[in-house]
């Protein structure tokens, strides 16, 4: 147990568990954890002209292994903002999409 608490450095806190528990390091440990979580969630920024693939939703009844993306590559034509959310107009696609529905190539 001593090895775990005193020698193993977590990548999220950049500290050992015993160092992170100390009062003087609590704030720094929490900030490191929140920054690590934020970095993992950020998507690469899209600009007009970028190539993307569209992520599709699979039907519940699909039993064979199929692709998670629609066939083909698409290009971002226009970016519009509404209610604080970005919407992307894609070439040859009927509706605007949100960022989580696109994969930058």
C-alpha positions in Angstrom: 0.0 0.0 0.0 2.9 2.4 0.6 4.1 1.9 -2.9 0.7 2.8 -4.3 0.2 6.0 -2.2 3.7 7.3 -2.2 5.3 6.3 -5.5 2.5 6.0 -8.1 2.0 9.4 -9.8 -1.4 9.9 -11.4 -1.5 11.4 -14.8 -4.7 13.4 -14.0 -3.3 15.1 -10.9 0.4 14.9 -11.6 0.9 13.9 -8.0 0.9 10.8 -5.8 -2.3 10.2 -3.8 -0.6 11.1 -0.5 0.6 14.4 -1.9 -2.8 15.2 -3.4 -4.5 14.7 -0.1 -2.5 17.4 1.7 -4.4 20.7 2.3 -1.8 22.8 0.4 -2.1 20.6 -2.7 -5.8 20.2 -2.8 -6.6 23.1 -5.1 -3.8 22.3 -7.5 -4.9 18.6 -7.7 -8.5 19.6 -8.4 -7.5 22.0 -11.1 -5.3 19.4 -12.8 -8.1 16.9 -12.8 -10.6 19.4 -14.3 -8.1 20.6 -17.0 -7.4 17.0 -17.9 -11.1 16.2 -18.3 -11.7 19.4 -20.4 -8.8 18.5 -22.8 -10.3 15.0 -23.4 -13.7 16.5 -24.4 -12.6 19.2 -26.8 -13.1 18.5 -30.5 -10.8 20.0 -33.1 -12.1 23.2 -34.5 -13.8 23.1 -37.9 -13.5 25.9 -40.5 -15.3 26.4 -43.9 -13.7 24.1 -46.4 -12.6 21.4 -44.0 -13.2 17.8 -45.0 -15.5 15.8 -42.6 -17.3 12.5 -42.3 -20.8 12.3 -40.8 -21.3 10.0 -37.9 -24.5 8.0 -38.3 -26.8 6.5 -35.7 -27.2 2.8 -35.9 -30.6 1.1 -35.7 -31.2 -1.1 -32.7 -31.9 -4.1 -34.9 -28.5 -3.9 -36.7 -26.7 -7.1 -35.8 -23.8 -7.2 -38.3 -20.8 -5.0 -38.0 -21.3 -1.9 -40.0 -19.5 1.4 -40.4 -20.2 4.2 -37.9 -20.0 6.8 -40.7 -22.0 7.6 -43.8 -20.1 6.8 -47.1 -18.1 9.5 -48.7 -16.3 12.7 -47.6 -18.2 16.0 -47.2 -17.0 19.6 -47.1 -18.1 22.3 -44.6 -19.9 25.0 -46.6 -21.1 27.3 -43.9 -21.0 27.7 -40.1 -23.9 29.4 -38.3 -24.5 30.1 -34.7 -27.9 30.0 -32.9 -28.5 30.1 -29.2 -24.8 29.7 -28.4 -24.5 26.5 -30.5 -22.7 26.1 -33.8 -24.4 24.4 -36.8 -22.5 23.2 -39.8 -23.9 23.2 -43.4 -22.4 20.3 -45.3 -22.2 19.9 -49.1 -24.9 17.6 -50.5 -26.6 17.0 -47.2 -30.1 18.3 -46.5 -29.9 19.5 -42.9 -27.4 21.4 -40.7 -25.4 19.3 -38.3 -23.9 19.9 -34.8 -20.2 19.4 -34.0 -20.6 16.0 -32.3 -22.1 14.6 -35.5 -19.0 15.3 -37.5 -15.5 13.8 -37.7 -12.7 16.0 -39.1 -10.5 14.2 -41.6 
